[in-house]
Amino acid sequence: MDAIIEQIKSLAKDADDITRKTIIDQLREVFISLETAQDAMQRISYSHLQSILVRVGCDLKLFDLLTESKEPVTVDQLAKKTGAAPILLGRILRYLASVGTVKETGKDTFAANNITIYLTNPGIQSAVYHNVDTLGPAMAVLPDFLAEIKYQDFTDSSNTPMNKAWKTDLPPFLWLQTKPENHAHFNRFMEAQHQGMRQWLDVYPIEERFQNMGPEQVAFVDVGGGIGHQAIALRQRLPHLKNRIIVQDVEAVIAHAIPHEGVEATAYDFYQPQAVQGARVYYFRNIMHDYSDDKAILILKNTIAALGHDSVILIDDMVLPDSGVHRHATQVDLTMMAVMASRERTAQAWYELMEKAGLKIQCIYTYTQSLRDSILECVPVRAM
Ligand SMILES: C[S@@+](CC[C@H](N)C(=O)[O-])C[C@H]1O[C@@H](n2cnc3c(N)ncnc32)[C@H](O)[C@@H]1O
């Protein structure tokens, strides 16, 4: 067994991301195939505890404290630093070690492992807070919600498990604006969600797309671009580009946009006509997956009306395969269902949506392995 483990580790050591993820998935299949009913019951029925206890670990700054320390740290030392009772803290740490988020080095003594270090990243911490605090209540009412609607499809984003849980009629993005702390975690999570992974700019020929622009033409409009991370990433990738780069979002988000001299941040509601005319690229990342087809078409039509003869729309979203969808993608798909009454789309669903919106998909560039994040390059179907 030890020899097999060493072999797997050496195989993974210099592997690229695709090979590494394939190894994890194959090992996971083996792991599940070995489980008894008891093992499966333990894994499945307690799975919610992991994110909840990691959130407690973030509250107590346990991951930061363990990562900062050069030496393993005792429960008593951590209790002094956090103010938590030693027995309670020891039980929390024992659980966190048992699920691999910290390392137990001896009796009542803990140290950081690779996961502990990842959990010090503020964006990853925000992902945990967002999933536990904002989405957790929605997931808790999902079974009752589905039973009440007799397990039918639903597309009204004002009537979702999220609305039921939070007792609000507001669509999620308006509701988030009433909860500044939840909203801040969401924005940081959006910024961090693809950190360390292949980026769309690694595969899409953006420099080619920007050829032959006049000095006045806007190069790039990131519609619903959050606090501007993608627009900034583009500016950093192409520092010589002279043309304007704009990020648009609702006022409450633009107020927190990351300041950058090469990116203009402006408030814009994508249900209104697009004010920036004839830009070379209108980019939508993780926007269409928030909406059912009818709303996505409304948003797209507002942009189509602003397109110039050489403009393109780039949609950055998942393109799911017809079968064998990875769990990283299925879990986002069901989150979109519970929160937004929307879905992730297969290639066929994208072609159908774009046809209804009056757009043609020219090419699809898939750039991540498990999530199947892809750029769909679209142009209007022009009357002949
Ligand atoms: C899933 S997030 C994606 C953010 C960013 N594009 C990214 O990929 O990180 C959706 C974004 O759409 C914005 N949004 C929601 N409704 C909007 C509206 N009516 N007009 C403009 N932006 C909106 C939200 O504030 C949020 O930043």
Ligand as a Chemical Component Dictionary entry (heavy atoms), coordinates in Angstrom:
data_LIG
# 
_chem_comp.id                   LIG 
_chem_comp.type                 NON-POLYMER 
_chem_comp.pdbx_formal_charge   0 
_chem_comp.three_letter_code    LIG 
# 
loop_
_chem_comp_atom.comp_id 
_chem_comp_atom.atom_id 
_chem_comp_atom.alt_atom_id 
_chem_comp_atom.type_symbol 
_chem_comp_atom.charge 
_chem_comp_atom.model_Cartn_x 
_chem_comp_atom.model_Cartn_y 
_chem_comp_atom.model_Cartn_z 
_chem_comp_atom.pdbx_ordinal 
LIG C1  C1  C 0  -22.490 36.038 -10.247 1  
LIG S1  S1  S 1  -21.956 37.695 -10.089 2  
LIG C2  C2  C 0  -20.683 37.757 -11.290 3  
LIG C3  C3  C 0  -19.736 38.890 -11.079 4  
LIG C4  C4  C 0  -18.547 38.917 -12.052 5  
LIG N1  N1  N 0  -18.979 39.000 -13.428 6  
LIG C5  C5  C 0  -17.701 37.688 -11.836 7  
LIG O1  O1  O 0  -17.736 36.780 -12.655 8  
LIG O2  O2  O -1 -17.001 37.626 -10.826 9  
LIG C6  C6  C 0  -23.248 38.597 -10.880 10 
LIG C7  C7  C 0  -23.041 40.090 -10.898 11 
LIG O3  O3  O 0  -24.138 40.699 -11.588 12 
LIG C8  C8  C 0  -24.420 41.912 -10.935 13 
LIG N2  N2  N 0  -25.793 42.341 -11.245 14 
LIG C9  C9  C 0  -26.949 41.812 -10.777 15 
LIG N3  N3  N 0  -28.003 42.484 -11.281 16 
LIG C10 C10 C 0  -27.484 43.459 -12.070 17 
LIG C11 C11 C 0  -28.084 44.467 -12.876 18 
LIG N4  N4  N 0  -29.418 44.599 -12.958 19 
LIG N5  N5  N 0  -27.281 45.274 -13.595 20 
LIG C12 C12 C 0  -25.916 45.135 -13.519 21 
LIG N6  N6  N 0  -25.290 44.195 -12.766 22 
LIG C13 C13 C 0  -26.075 43.364 -12.053 23 
LIG C14 C14 C 0  -24.238 41.568 -9.468  24 
LIG O4  O4  O 0  -24.101 42.720 -8.656  25 
LIG C15 C15 C 0  -22.984 40.699 -9.516  26 
LIG O5  O5  O 0  -21.812 41.469 -9.375  27 
# 
loop_
_chem_comp_bond.comp_id 
_chem_comp_bond.atom_id_1 
_chem_comp_bond.atom_id_2 
_chem_comp_bond.value_order 
_chem_comp_bond.pdbx_ordinal 
LIG C1  S1  SING 1  
LIG S1  C2  SING 2  
LIG S1  C6  SING 3  
LIG C2  C3  SING 4  
LIG C3  C4  SING 5  
LIG C4  N1  SING 6  
LIG C4  C5  SING 7  
LIG C5  O1  DOUB 8  
LIG C5  O2  SING 9  
LIG C6  C7  SING 10 
LIG C7  O3  SING 11 
LIG C7  C15 SING 12 
LIG O3  C8  SING 13 
LIG C8  N2  SING 14 
LIG C8  C14 SING 15 
LIG N2  C9  SING 16 
LIG N2  C13 SING 17 
LIG C9  N3  DOUB 18 
LIG N3  C10 SING 19 
LIG C10 C11 SING 20 
LIG C10 C13 DOUB 21 
LIG C11 N4  SING 22 
LIG C11 N5  DOUB 23 
LIG N5  C12 SING 24 
LIG C12 N6  DOUB 25 
LIG N6  C13 SING 26 
LIG C14 O4  SING 27 
LIG C14 C15 SING 28 
LIG C15 O5  SING 29 
# 
